[in-house]
Amino acid sequence: MKKFLTAMASVLLMSGAQVWAADATTATASQPAIAVVNVQQLFQQSPKIAELNKKLQNEFKGRQDKLAAAQKSLQDEVDRYKKDGATMSEKDKDTLQKKIVADQSKLSKDYSAFQQDLSKEQNKVMKTVLAQLNDVIKSLAKKNSYSLVLDAQAVIYTAGDSDITKQVQKEFDAK
């Protein structure tokens, strides 16, 4: 009798495990497909984005060089004032002091305008890049039937096969 009960319990356990496995498979098939993209990694490693950054730097290099030269000139004037101020006539001293103040004001204004223009251009480029990235991600999501794509920075854990960063980078750089 004990053997019969043991055999019956084994059969019930195996059939229960098979039913559970079938339910788990069905549940997995009905769960949404989720993928992650590491956007920060894309920005750091994409040759296309590096090229856009270089183009932006080249576009603003002339103004940046002029600002650096103006700053050096101002520093030279300040150094001259400190060094020769004690031996200068009051008129020359006042003239140099006024020039230093005027140059500081102009440099500050020019630097502020430069920063605003650079920031505006960076934002414009960033909008374009993000729009292109979103298009690539959407097309990959549709093609692979992903119902949700998240930024990897917002995810604590994912299985290795859910990361589509390399696919996104490949398609993004190809466009």
C-alpha positions, 0 to 999 in steps of 0.5 A: 500500500505504501508503494502504491501511495508513493507511486501515486504521489509521484505521478501527481507531482509530475503531472502538476509540474507539467501543468505548471510548466505549460502555464508558465510558458503561456504566461511568458508568451503573453508577457510584453517584450521589453528591450533596453537601450543605453543612450549614454553609451550611444552618445559616447561611442557613436562615430556619427555623434563624435563627428557632429561634436567635432563639426560644432567645435570647428564652427565655434573655434574662431570665436573661442580663439578670439576670446582666449586672445582677449583674455590673455591680452587682459591678463597682460594688462593686469600684470602690467598694472601690478608691475608698473603701477607704482612707477606710472603717472596718475594719468597713465595709471587711470587710463590703464585702469579704465582700459582694464575695466572696459576690456573686462566688461567686453570680455564678459559680454562676449563670453556670455554671448558665445556661451549662449550661441554655443548652447543654442547650437548644441541644443539644436544638434541634440534635438536632431540626434534624439529625433533620429535615435527615437526613429531608429528605436521605434523602427527596431521596436516595431520590427522585433515586436517590442512593446516597451523600450527603456533607457538602460540607465533607468533599469536595475537589471535586465537579461543580456538578450534584452539590450539592443544598444548595439543594434540601435548604434549600428542603424543610427550610424548607418543613417 
